[in-house]
Amino acid sequence: MSVLLRRSLEYLCAGLLFVIVAVVFINVVGRYFFRAPLRWSDEVAQFLFLWLSYLGALAALMGGRHYSLPNLIDLLPARLRVAAKTVSDLIVLAMLAVMVWCGTRLVDLLQHQRSPAIDLPIYYVYAALPLVSFLMALVVAFQIVRRLRGGPELGHEAAESVPSRGEPA
Amino acid sequence: MITGIMMGAFLLLLLIDVPIAFALLGGSMIAMFVSSQNLMPAAQSMIATVDSFALLAIPLFIAAGDLMNRGGITSRLVELSRALVGHFRGSLAQTGVVAAMLFGGVSGSAVADTAAVGSAVIPPMIKQGYDRAFAAALIGTAGTLGMLMPTSISLIIFALTANISIAKLLVAGLIPALITGLMLCVYCYFYASRKGIEFTDAFSLRRLLRAAARAIVPGITPAIIVTGLVGGVFTPTEAGAVAVVYAAFIGAFVYRELDWKGLLACAVHTSVITGLVMFLIFTSFAFSWVITLERVPETFSSYMLNNTNSPLFVFLLMNLFLLAIGTFLDPTPTILITVPIFLPIAMQYGIDPTHFAIVFTINMAIAQVSPPAGTVLFTACGIARVSMSQVTPPLLPLMGVLLLSLVIFVFMPSLVLLLPNLFFAK
């Protein structure tokens, strides 16, 4: 189930990336070959990129891929390790709760602002912050429960080759 | 005081295995709670990044590098370098240096690139009579030099963090990278003479031309980036997009090694790395927001200005600090965490930001191959199947070469700034 969700998220990100490349490339071609630069392209690419970054961060979290230090906790006996990881996940959960709160307020504050080039409500972009924070919180909560039930850590099932924890493959 | 709390919280969170990005976020949140700051501006800085169009260069460069690897360009370039220098003593080692440098910077992780190039170069080196440990040490060392090449993600991230021109910085890395690479090649020559390793194969013009013809089409990809930047034809972001489209086109239609599946895999790989790098960048914005608010650089620099007025001493202190933390922290987080503090201090001492960036990057390169924990060194050891203690003796002279280059470029800012000043108005 979780693998399926992660896969679809990754494909969504890949789709965003294709669109971004196309938009930026078309603008270059337009500027040099047809002398017709597109007014909207930079802004569209930028907005999609912010979404890609946040969704990619969520995918990285689901795959257990975020940078972390080589850790002493891994050397602890199993039960202590589970306890320590649960504590650290609870702290992350608290941070994410703050982010959801901040993000929602931000969206609220800026609800009348519009982007200069394509006249899009700016909260279409800002919504990424609370939404992705909320989804990240769900992932972390899910992981706390799974670990307490004796389940594995995130990222153990990563199908792609991952040389070491937190390293881009 | 607030700074102390923030740093303390950050380190404590790292110790209990919180990912670095979240530890940065937690540190800044606690600092802001304690000093009862409004959280909103910091939260906004996490998404309304002033110049996110420039940041977009990061995924595009990563995707271009990944496409080049999938399109079989690594093996073609190794072949070309063999045809080129195959008749010199120590040729295979020199080929390894050139290939590792060419690919060292493309994915933003010297670890991943060392893995890709190392598995292509280390086995033939061992077969030809090179010491396993030497092969691992050499490829690791050369791989980290890629961080100075014009395709380097580290330099882009540095430029964005330090608010200096990306194109200028990418060009500035070229001379230091080439000189250091040349120094490594010279070392390989003497190493091979001492060990009595002969050259690989006789020089053949036909072979060279054939290899060149095979490598030229994919080799244009990095060339697009460099000429585009130097000529001011496109912004780094646009150069990235053009390189991606070109690399995909070549891989799919000329070499036919890239299909939809490969393209999709590349996009997924790029997205996930983009996610983890960008999330780190966003959270570090919140972190450096607090650092600026608390006037941390000013406090440090006034303390240092009271004690010394020598920029060299400042360089020395920073070098030692970076070498220490760089061995266990990856370049991206190292840049994002330390540059907002270090660069203002360096500028107080009249050090040019571009010069500082290059010295900083050479430092990180050394740290990445330092025993006992250098992450690139680990990777190279893994490929050559040698242990950390075996690799250390042949590594020491190679690190000596890097240290020599560090000293050269600390003392000769004019050499670093030559190309940027030539191509870009000050």
Chai-1 contact restraints between the chains, C-beta under 6 A:
chainA,res_idxA,chainB,res_idxB,connection_type,confidence,min_distance_angstrom,max_distance_angstrom,comment,restraint_id
A,E10,B,V268,contact,1.0,0.0,6.0,A-B,restraint_1
A,C13,B,S271,contact,1.0,0.0,6.0,A-B,restraint_2
A,A14,B,L264,contact,1.0,0.0,6.0,A-B,restraint_3
A,A14,B,A267,contact,1.0,0.0,6.0,A-B,restraint_4
A,A14,B,V268,contact,1.0,0.0,6.0,A-B,restraint_5
A,A14,B,S271,contact,1.0,0.0,6.0,A-B,restraint_6
A,L17,B,A267,contact,1.0,0.0,6.0,A-B,restraint_7
A,L17,B,S271,contact,1.0,0.0,6.0,A-B,restraint_8
A,V21,B,A241,contact,1.0,0.0,6.0,A-B,restraint_9
A,V21,B,V244,contact,1.0,0.0,6.0,A-B,restraint_10
A,V24,B,E238,contact,1.0,0.0,6.0,A-B,restraint_11
A,V24,B,A241,contact,1.0,0.0,6.0,A-B,restraint_12
A,F25,B,A241,contact,1.0,0.0,6.0,A-B,restraint_13
A,F25,B,V245,contact,1.0,0.0,6.0,A-B,restraint_14
A,V28,B,E238,contact,1.0,0.0,6.0,A-B,restraint_15
A,V28,B,V242,contact,1.0,0.0,6.0,A-B,restraint_16
A,D42,B,F53,contact,1.0,0.0,6.0,A-B,restraint_17
A,Q46,B,S52,contact,1.0,0.0,6.0,A-B,restraint_18
A,Q46,B,F53,contact,1.0,0.0,6.0,A-B,restraint_19
A,F49,B,L56,contact,1.0,0.0,6.0,A-B,restraint_20
A,L50,B,S52,contact,1.0,0.0,6.0,A-B,restraint_21
A,S53,B,M278,contact,1.0,0.0,6.0,A-B,restraint_22
A,G56,B,S271,contact,1.0,0.0,6.0,A-B,restraint_23
A,G56,B,V272,contact,1.0,0.0,6.0,A-B,restraint_24
A,G56,B,T274,contact,1.0,0.0,6.0,A-B,restraint_25
A,G56,B,G275,contact,1.0,0.0,6.0,A-B,restraint_26
A,A57,B,G275,contact,1.0,0.0,6.0,A-B,restraint_27
A,A57,B,F279,contact,1.0,0.0,6.0,A-B,restraint_28
A,A59,B,V272,contact,1.0,0.0,6.0,A-B,restraint_29
A,A59,B,G275,contact,1.0,0.0,6.0,A-B,restraint_30
A,A60,B,V272,contact,1.0,0.0,6.0,A-B,restraint_31
A,A60,B,G275,contact,1.0,0.0,6.0,A-B,restraint_32
A,A60,B,L276,contact,1.0,0.0,6.0,A-B,restraint_33
A,R65,B,L276,contact,1.0,0.0,6.0,A-B,restraint_34
A,H66,B,P19,contact,1.0,0.0,6.0,A-B,restraint_35
A,H66,B,A21,contact,1.0,0.0,6.0,A-B,restraint_36
A,H66,B,L276,contact,1.0,0.0,6.0,A-B,restraint_37
A,Y67,B,I20,contact,1.0,0.0,6.0,A-B,restraint_38
A,Y67,B,D330,contact,1.0,0.0,6.0,A-B,restraint_39
A,Y67,B,P333,contact,1.0,0.0,6.0,A-B,restraint_40
A,S68,B,P19,contact,1.0,0.0,6.0,A-B,restraint_41
A,L69,B,L14,contact,1.0,0.0,6.0,A-B,restraint_42
A,N71,B,D17,contact,1.0,0.0,6.0,A-B,restraint_43
A,I73,B,D17,contact,1.0,0.0,6.0,A-B,restraint_44
A,A84,B,I16,contact,1.0,0.0,6.0,A-B,restraint_45
A,S88,B,I16,contact,1.0,0.0,6.0,A-B,restraint_46
A,S88,B,D17,contact,1.0,0.0,6.0,A-B,restraint_47
A,S88,B,V18,contact,1.0,0.0,6.0,A-B,restraint_48
A,V92,B,F22,contact,1.0,0.0,6.0,A-B,restraint_49
A,M95,B,L25,contact,1.0,0.0,6.0,A-B,restraint_50
A,M95,B,G26,contact,1.0,0.0,6.0,A-B,restraint_51
A,C102,B,L39,contact,1.0,0.0,6.0,A-B,restraint_52
A,C102,B,A43,contact,1.0,0.0,6.0,A-B,restraint_53
A,L106,B,A43,contact,1.0,0.0,6.0,A-B,restraint_54
A,L106,B,Q44,contact,1.0,0.0,6.0,A-B,restraint_55
A,Y126,B,I47,contact,1.0,0.0,6.0,A-B,restraint_56
A,L129,B,I47,contact,1.0,0.0,6.0,A-B,restraint_57
A,P163,B,A115,contact,1.0,0.0,6.0,A-B,restraint_58
A,E167,B,V111,contact,1.0,0.0,6.0,A-B,restraint_59
A,P168,B,S109,contact,1.0,0.0,6.0,A-B,restraint_60
A,P168,B,A112,contact,1.0,0.0,6.0,A-B,restraint_61
A,P168,B,I273,contact,1.0,0.0,6.0,A-B,restraint_62
